[in-house]
Amino acid sequence: MMSNRLKRHLFLPLIVLFAVSCIDVSLAQQSENGTGAEAVQNIATAAENVFTYSPQGRRDPFKPLIEKQEKIVEKVKSRPEKIKGPLEKFELSQFRLLAIMVVKGVPRAMVKAPDGKSYTVKMNDYIGMNDGLVKKIETKATVIDENGMRIEKNPDRIVVEETGIDSLTGQETTENRYIVM
């Protein structure tokens, strides 16, 4: 007995040979009847009626629907490395606020760096790796309302303004970040 695989391999070429012989017979009959020229003309008109793609008014099918915007990255205006102090070696989120004090009317804050050292900062000092500038040192304000209840308005925190460049638009952005206890 022949296997199914062998039967399939023999069956396919037989079908192709049968189809080719049928086409040859029909062309021979048409040429005998004088319709060979008509058959050639029919084939030519069928070739003319073939659909052709016109891209007018349509999008390119090979382009993605959503195009990625290229990121515009420019160098942020920063201070030279030789001018930077020890507070500019760490990320802003790594600092912890230890204390706030007012010396001769000027508020100062003591922060703890990740290296374990404590530093004193005042207004307009640079802190953080992104050239953050200390804009405000806020102390806790306690207010007594009409019922005699004590309300704490502001937490103890340092307001740091960081200036950077938006990578998509290329515009300069400023962001206020905080160091808290």
KOLTOR-632491 format. One record per residue: residue in one letter; x, y, z of N, C-alpha, C in turn. Coordinates in steps of 0.001 Angstrom, whole numbers. Atoms other than C-alpha are relative to their C-alpha. Example, Ala and Ser with C-alpha at 12.3 -4.5 7.8 and 13.67 -1.06 7.14 Angstrom:
BEGIN
VOKE code    n_xx    n_yy    n_zz   ca_xx   ca_yy   ca_zz    c_xx    c_yy    c_zz
VOKE    a     890   -1190       0   12300   -4500    7800     900    1200       0
VOKE    s    -820   -1190     -60   13670   -1060    7140    -770    1090     730
//
This chain:
BEGIN
VOKE code    n_xx    n_yy    n_zz   ca_xx   ca_yy   ca_zz    c_xx    c_yy    c_zz
VOKE    m     832   -1187       0       0       0       0     873    1244       0
VOKE    m    -734   -1259      48    1108    3520    -734    -411     864    1185
VOKE    s     311    -880   -1127    1348    5998    2080    -755    1234    -510
VOKE    n     773   -1204     353    -831    9105    2158     907    1095    -536
VOKE    r    -946   -1028     420    2199   11281    1716     393    -201   -1470
VOKE    l    -360     318    1377    3215    9546   -1509   -1162     267    -940
VOKE    k    1189    -253     810    -355    9759   -2833    -148    1492    -273
VOKE    r     122   -1449     170    -378   13525   -2254    1039     517    -995
VOKE    h   -1058    -448     894    2921   13980   -4087    -276    -394   -1450
VOKE    l     327     423    1361    1640   12060   -7126   -1249     693    -525
VOKE    f    1284    -553     386   -1816   13617   -7160     124    1442    -486
VOKE    l    -126   -1415     351    -754   17305   -7356     561     201   -1410
VOKE    p    -487    -190    1381    1379   17039  -10542    -995    -473   -1055
VOKE    l    1003     469     960   -1410   15069  -12251   -1060    1060    -240
VOKE    i    1010   -1053     145   -3884   17880  -11598     554    1144    -834
VOKE    v    -619   -1082     769   -1463   20480  -12987      92    -384   -1477
VOKE    l     -88     452    1392    -878   18419  -16163   -1366     -12    -676
VOKE    f    1357      31     542   -4613   17971  -16671    -478    1416    -332
VOKE    a     427   -1380     232   -5251   21731  -16321     704     596   -1213
VOKE    v    -765    -534    1127   -2492   22590  -18819    -509    -596   -1312
VOKE    s     486     629    1237   -3779   20080  -21386   -1381     517    -373
VOKE    c    1323    -561     293   -7332   21451  -21074     123    1377    -623
VOKE    i    -199   -1348     550   -6078   24985  -21763     506     -96   -1432
VOKE    d    -528     174    1362   -4105   23783  -24814   -1092    -426    -962
VOKE    v    1086     483     846   -7164   21970  -26194    -962    1136    -320
VOKE    s     953   -1097     243   -9402   25036  -25767     603    1047    -923
VOKE    l    -650    -961     900   -6863   27309  -27490      56    -559   -1428
VOKE    a     -39     619    1331   -6529   24831  -30364   -1373      65    -659
VOKE    q    1353     -63     548  -10338   24722  -30801    -341    1417    -429
VOKE    q     300   -1393     335  -10555   28511  -30794     745     419   -1267
VOKE    s    -751    -371    1204   -7841   28833  -33438    -603    -654   -1244
VOKE    e     653     664    1114   -9676   26297  -35651   -1269     727    -386
VOKE    n    1262    -684     259  -12929   28217  -35328     216    1456    -420
VOKE    g    -256   -1381     393  -11242   31537  -36130    -197     968    1164
VOKE    t     213    -885   -1155  -11798   32912  -32628    1287     237     771
VOKE    g   -1286    -184    -673   -8098   32915  -31740     344    1462     149
VOKE    a    -269   -1442     -54   -7763   36620  -32574    -902     663    1027
VOKE    e     932    -548    -993  -10832   37352  -30496     466    -327    1418
VOKE    a    -481     408   -1324   -9364   35417  -27572    1176     869     427
VOKE    v   -1137    -855    -311   -6146   37424  -27785    -471    1406     340
VOKE    q     536   -1336    -261   -8167   40649  -27935    -701      38    1364
VOKE    n     656      64   -1314  -10232   39558  -24905    1028      28    1132
VOKE    i   -1056      10   -1013   -7041   38885  -22964     606    1390     131
VOKE    a    -569   -1350     -26   -5693   42340  -23939    -941     967     717
VOKE    t     940    -905    -683   -8881   44123  -22783     -93    -328    1480
VOKE    a      16     379   -1417   -8861   42133  -19549    1219     570     713
VOKE    a   -1208    -567    -590   -5295   43317  -18937    -147    1504     202
VOKE    e     212   -1435    -154   -6406   46926  -19476    -922     319    1171
VOKE    n     969    -227   -1073   -9199   46596  -16907     537    -358    1386
VOKE    v    -593     370   -1284   -6809   45545  -14154      39    1234     903
VOKE    f      32   -1112    -969   -7126   47705  -11019    1415     502     296
VOKE    t   -1276    -613    -382   -4277   50119  -10374    -255     913    1192
VOKE    y     133    -789   -1226   -3751   51820   -7022     379    1447    -264
VOKE    s    -291   -1424     110   -3940   55606   -6994     123     565    1415
VOKE    p    -197    -459   -1378   -2457   57145   -3838    -583    1382     295
VOKE    q     524   -1339    -227   -4201   60505   -4282   -1117     -38    1030
VOKE    g    1018    -101   -1042   -6206   61437   -1199      53   -1108    1031
VOKE    r    -121    1104    -954   -5024   58399     735    1345      90     689
VOKE    r   -1260      -1    -728   -2355   57924    3329     902   -1106    -531
VOKE    d    -972    1005     401     791   55945    2649    -198   -1231     876
VOKE    p     280    1169    -830       3   52384    3798    1229    -538     729
VOKE    f   -1211     501    -627    3626   51810    4775     493     890    1125
VOKE    k    -377    -875   -1108    3844   54716    7224    -858    -358    1204
VOKE    p     800     322   -1183    2737   54113   10822   -1094    1037     226
VOKE    l    1103    -917    -272    -555   55645   11955     409    1085     985
VOKE    i    -455    -957   -1002    1088   57326   14931    1501     149    -166
VOKE    e   -1419    -242     193    4420   58924   14216     623     461    1302
VOKE    k    -711    -395   -1214    6903   59240   17044     683    1336    -245
VOKE    q    -687   -1273     104    8144   62733   17691    1427    -183     462
VOKE    e   -1393      79    -401   11853   63106   17832     210     894    1216
VOKE    k    -273    -773   -1200   13096   64275   21181    1058    1052    -308
VOKE    i    -939   -1098     171   14796   67612   21142     746     143    1318
VOKE    v    -788     -77   -1221   17564   67475   23679    1102    1028    -203
VOKE    e   -1036   -1014      41   19645   70547   24223     721      -8    1336
VOKE    k    -783     -89   -1228   22316   71105   26776    -606    1081     895
VOKE    v     541    -947    -959   20882   72762   29852    1122     937     425
VOKE    k   -1000    -960    -458   22644   75948   30824     346    -339    1448
VOKE    s    -397     359   -1356   24571   74789   33848    1345     642     316
VOKE    r   -1262    -582    -452   27449   76005   35884    1135    -971    -254
VOKE    p   -1151     892     199   30940   74634   35247     221    -898    1218
VOKE    e    -227     976   -1068   31925   71575   37300     920     535    1094
VOKE    k    -951    -466   -1006   34762   73396   39036    -630     986     986
VOKE    i     674    -942    -905   32317   75923   40565    -988    -727     918
VOKE    k    1030     708    -760   29837   73327   41852     514    -423    1366
VOKE    g    -349     346   -1378   29790   72652   45569    -425   -1409     365
VOKE    p     323    1365    -432   29235   69511   47627   -1502    -292     -17
VOKE    l    1449     225      33   25446   70019   47640    -504    -350   -1400
VOKE    e     430     244    1375   25332   69621   43855     463   -1356    -530
VOKE    k    -429    1342     405   26641   66044   43807   -1131   -1014      74
VOKE    f    1075     950    -262   23324   64433   44817   -1313     489    -596
VOKE    e    1341    -340     456   19759   64323   43533    -741     712    1122
VOKE    l     747    -792    -976   17340   66676   45264    -838    -881     931
VOKE    s     844     883    -807   15146   63812   46482     792    -747    1079
VOKE    q    -811     715    -984   18070   62366   48479     282     837    1246
VOKE    f    -239    -861   -1162   18305   65357   50846   -1158     -85     972
VOKE    r    1012     -41   -1057   16441   65489   54177     185    1285     786
VOKE    l     -23   -1231    -786   15539   68653   56036     104    -375    1473
VOKE    l    -183     280   -1420   16842   68567   59622    -575    1099     875
VOKE    a     445   -1120    -840   16107   72055   60982    -100    1264    -828
VOKE    i     109   -1328     585   15077   75566   60072     257     999    1114
VOKE    m    -306   -1022   -1005   16462   78590   61882      21    1367    -676
VOKE    v     -61   -1361     512   16320   82362   61479    1149     690     722
VOKE    v   -1188    -645    -559   19673   84101   61985      26    1437    -514
VOKE    k       9   -1423     349   19563   87925   62041   -1027     316   -1084
VOKE    g    1086    -253     938   16274   87884   60112     104    -760   -1302
VOKE    v    -187     773    1236   17616   85569   57399    -287   -1474     304
VOKE    p     277    1418    -251   16050   82084   57284    1078    -902    -604
VOKE    r    -966    1000     453   18480   79176   56977    -555   -1381     335
VOKE    a     454    1374    -226   17962   75459   56819    1199    -925      47
VOKE    m   -1042    1013     -82   20093   72493   57765    -535   -1257    -680
VOKE    v     405    1192     737   19913   69563   55350    1050   -1092     177
VOKE    k    -909    1140     -99   21400   66092   55534     120    -635   -1377
VOKE    a    -286     594    1305   23053   64738   52389     102   -1517     140
VOKE    p    -109    1461     -62   23191   61028   51490    1347    -496     506
VOKE    d   -1306     438    -497   26880   60924   52426      96     103    1522
VOKE    g      40     -72   -1463   25850   61532   56069     394    1352     565
VOKE    k    -410   -1328    -473   27117   65117   56281   -1192     941       5
VOKE    s    1042   -1019     -85   24944   68075   57259     536    1314    -565
VOKE    y    -372   -1271     613   24982   71356   55371   -1052    1045     339
VOKE    t     910   -1115    -225   23448   74770   55989    -199     718   -1327
VOKE    v     313    -696    1241   21665   76425   53081    -810    1256     314
VOKE    k     783   -1230    -117   20203   79894   52643    -587     313   -1367
VOKE    m     621    -392    1259   18282   81709   49906    1075     168   -1081
VOKE    n    -839    -115    1194   19868   81634   46402    1239    -895      19
VOKE    d   -1064    1004      57   22171   78688   47183    -404   -1068   -1020
VOKE    y     252    1078     949   22518   75964   44560       8   -1328     745
VOKE    i     108    1313    -628   21458   72448   45552    -562    -978   -1034
VOKE    g     483    1021     929   20894   69229   43584     794     -27   -1287
VOKE    m    -767     206    1226   22327   67890   40333    -530     811   -1184
VOKE    n     612    -723    1126   19941   69881   38107      17    1504     209
VOKE    d    -158   -1438    -250   21140   73326   39216   -1223     609     672
VOKE    g    1121    -532    -768   18311   73795   41700     442    1187     834
VOKE    l    -302   -1227    -727   18200   77223   43339   -1006     132    1139
VOKE    v     885    -143   -1159   16817   77698   46869    -732    1323    -137
VOKE    k     801   -1205     174   13958   80180   46387    -658     453    1297
VOKE    k     725    -374   -1204   12208   80045   49726     216   -1060    1068
VOKE    i     -46     915   -1139   12600   78503   53160   -1242     302     820
VOKE    e    1287    -216    -656    9125   78098   54611       5    -658    1371
VOKE    t     119     544   -1356    8572   77649   58323   -1469    -271     290
VOKE    k    1348     379    -378    5553   76163   59957    -686    1216     609
VOKE    a     768   -1125    -534    2930   78839   60603   -1208    -547     742
VOKE    t    1127     446    -802     421   78272   63375    -980    1162     137
VOKE    v    1046   -1016     -65   -2850   80197   63215   -1097    -509     916
VOKE    i    1120     363    -880   -5649   80235   65764   -1269     524    -656
VOKE    d    1229    -422     666   -9105   80291   64185   -1005     557    1004
VOKE    e    1011    -637    -858  -12334   81788   65585    -471    -889    1134
VOKE    n     403     932   -1055  -13040   78660   67689    1121    -256     996
VOKE    g   -1127     210    -897   -9645   78803   69364     830   -1220    -348
VOKE    m    -750    1185     433   -8306   75819   67408    1298     434    -666
VOKE    r   -1285    -284     640   -4652   75797   66367      42    -698   -1360
VOKE    i     -95     544    1359   -4158   75305   62629    1405     262    -507
VOKE    e   -1326    -140     591    -766   74652   61090    -179     192   -1499
VOKE    k     214    -325    1417    -681   76302   57655    1074    -575    -907
VOKE    n   -1075     440     891    2710   75599   56091     881   -1009     711
VOKE    p    -971     913    -603    4943   72636   56703    1402     602     -99
VOKE    d   -1394    -416     134    8645   73133   57263     534    -615   -1288
VOKE    r    -528     520    1259   10168   72861   53801     858    1059    -686
VOKE    i    -831    -869     822   12667   74299   51371    -555     -91   -1417
VOKE    v     491     -43    1377   11345   75406   47960    1211     208    -910
VOKE    v   -1133     -43     925   13903   74692   45227    -550     100   -1416
VOKE    e     425    -179    1387   13423   75945   41673    1040    -609    -931
VOKE    e    -888     640     969   14911   73709   38984    -407     420   -1406
VOKE    t     234    -398    1382   15256   74873   35408     564   -1084    -912
VOKE    g    -441    1043     928   15453   72352   32600    -585     248   -1376
VOKE    i     501    -110    1367   14626   71791   28941    -913   -1192    -259
VOKE    d     936    1057     346   11567   69823   27862     537    -742   -1217
VOKE    s    -637     771    1073   12858   66984   25672    -859     -86   -1256
VOKE    l     840      74    1192    9849   67017   23323    -111    1340    -721
VOKE    t     211   -1300     641    9317   70730   22709    1270     821    -102
VOKE    g   -1239    -767      19   12798   72058   23444     -99    1316     744
VOKE    q     186   -1246    -734   11390   74855   25593     536    -139    1417
VOKE    e    -526     -17   -1362   12880   75849   28919   -1169     -46     979
VOKE    t    1051     136    -999   10776   74789   31897     578     213    1379
VOKE    t    -395    -150   -1404   10938   75680   35574    -990    -780     858
VOKE    e     826     845    -858    9662   73403   38282     427     232    1444
VOKE    n    -291    -133   -1422    9388   73932   42023     -41   -1370     651
VOKE    r     -76    1251    -749   10493   70955   44105     277     341    1443
VOKE    y     -67    -278   -1430   10580   70631   47859     892   -1004     711
VOKE    i    -725     859    -925   12866   69273   50526    -740     109    1331
VOKE    v     784       5   -1243   10887   68264   53616     667    -877    1032
VOKE    m    -551     812   -1105   11601   66676   56969    -384   -1444    -159
//
